[in-house]
Amino acid sequence: MCLSVPMQIEAIEGPRARCTAMGQERWADLMLMEGQMPQVGDYVTIELGFIRRVVPEAEALESHALFAEIARALDGEAPKG
């Protein structure tokens, strides 16, 4: 099993997209996206350097909140809420 943080596409240059999430930036290849080409602003998952699917914004933001909670717990902070 692997965990993937949804990333937001900031720019598309040819067959690649610059994506960001939680302070990180990655370039990913669009080659495997058939039929549903993501656009700037979309959230996507990336596997092995390839964009694999578009993620609904609400799902992406919920994932970000859960990952932030996990990070806080690992840092020994009390959960928020």
BELBELDA-V529797 format. One record per backbone hydrogen bond with DSSP energy under -0.5 kcal/mol. NH is the residue of the N-H (numbers start at 1). CO is the residue of the C=O. Records with the same first field share a line. If there is no record, write none. Layout:
NH->CO  CO
//
This chain:
6->4
7->44
8->20
9->42
10->18
11->18
13->16
16->13
17->28
18->11
19->17  26
20->8
21->24
24->21
26->19
28->17
29->49
30->15
33->30
34->32
36->34
41->9
42->39
43->55
44->7
45->53
47->50
50->47
51->29
52->45
53->45
55->43
60->56
61->57
62->58
63->59
64->60
65->61
66->62
67->63
68->64
69->65
70->66
71->67
72->68
73->69
74->70
75->71
76->73
77->72
//
